[in-house]
Amino acid sequence: MIDAYHELCPDLPKIKIWTKERLKLLDARIAERVGDGKPADTIGYWRSLFEEVAASDFLCGRTKEPFTAGCLEWLLRPNNFPKVIEGNYRNRKSNGGRAHD
């Protein structure tokens, strides 16, 4: 999963240390999504999510606002993850996109 993040989100910081706290965040998001019937226990789910993150100018710091998602840990935080999967950070000019289920 970390390899997929590095591959698909090159504009975001690389993971150098995988801590127990980060693993807890990931495990919690997987459990939540699997509980909702989503295949979050597969690499395909995460690759799709990271593709959406990489396409977001806002999350990757390609806008006038001085912001980037920061790192994988930011994406996995319980306050941020729902916004990401609901498509809140999609580029406004794109049409036809759908939220990541």
C-alpha positions in Angstrom: 0.0 0.0 0.0 2.9 2.4 0.8 4.5 1.5 -2.5 1.2 2.4 -4.3 1.1 5.7 -2.4 4.6 6.5 -3.4 4.0 5.6 -7.0 0.7 7.3 -7.5 1.2 10.4 -5.3 4.7 11.6 -6.2 3.8 15.2 -5.2 3.2 14.2 -1.6 5.9 13.5 1.0 7.4 10.0 1.0 6.7 7.7 4.0 10.0 7.1 5.8 8.7 5.6 9.0 5.7 3.4 9.4 4.7 3.8 13.0 2.2 1.9 15.1 0.0 5.0 15.1 -0.1 5.1 11.3 -0.9 1.4 11.1 -3.8 2.0 13.6 -5.1 4.7 11.3 -4.9 2.5 8.3 -6.5 -0.5 10.0 -9.4 1.7 11.3 -10.1 3.1 7.8 -10.0 -0.5 6.3 -12.3 -1.8 9.0 -14.8 1.1 8.4 -14.9 0.7 4.6 -15.1 -3.1 4.7 -17.9 -2.7 7.2 -19.6 -0.5 4.6 -19.2 -3.2 2.0 -16.3 -1.6 0.2 -13.1 -3.6 -0.8 -10.7 -1.5 1.3 -8.8 -4.7 2.2 -7.5 -4.8 -1.4 -4.7 -2.9 -3.0 -7.0 -2.0 -5.9 -9.1 0.1 -3.5 -6.1 2.0 -2.4 -4.6 2.5 -5.8 -8.0 4.0 -7.0 -8.1 6.3 -4.0 -4.5 7.4 -4.5 -5.2 8.1 -8.2 -8.0 10.4 -7.1 -5.7 12.1 -4.6 -3.0 12.6 -7.2 -5.6 14.2 -9.6 -6.6 16.8 -6.9 -4.8 20.0 -7.5 -5.7 21.1 -4.0 -4.4 18.0 -2.2 -1.2 18.0 -4.1 -0.4 21.7 -3.7 -1.0 22.8 -7.3 -3.3 25.7 -6.4 -2.8 29.2 -5.1 -3.7 28.1 -1.6 -0.6 27.1 0.4 -1.8 23.6 1.2 -0.9 20.0 0.5 -2.4 16.9 2.0 0.8 16.6 3.9 1.2 12.8 3.8 -0.5 9.5 3.9 -1.1 10.0 7.6 -3.2 13.1 6.9 -5.3 11.2 4.4 -6.0 8.4 6.9 -7.1 10.7 9.8 -10.7 10.2 10.7 -11.6 13.8 10.0 -9.9 13.9 6.6 -10.6 10.5 5.1 -14.4 10.9 4.7 -13.9 14.2 2.8 -11.4 12.6 0.5 -13.6 9.6 -0.4 -16.6 11.8 -0.8 -14.8 13.8 -3.4 -14.6 17.1 -1.6 -11.1 17.8 -3.0 -11.8 17.1 -6.6 -10.9 19.7 -9.1 -14.0 21.8 -9.7 -13.6 22.1 -13.4 -13.7 18.4 -14.1 -17.1 16.9 -15.1 -18.5 13.4 -14.6 -16.4 12.4 -11.7 -17.8 10.3 -8.9 -16.9 9.9 -5.3 -14.6 7.1 -4.4 -16.6 4.3 -2.9 
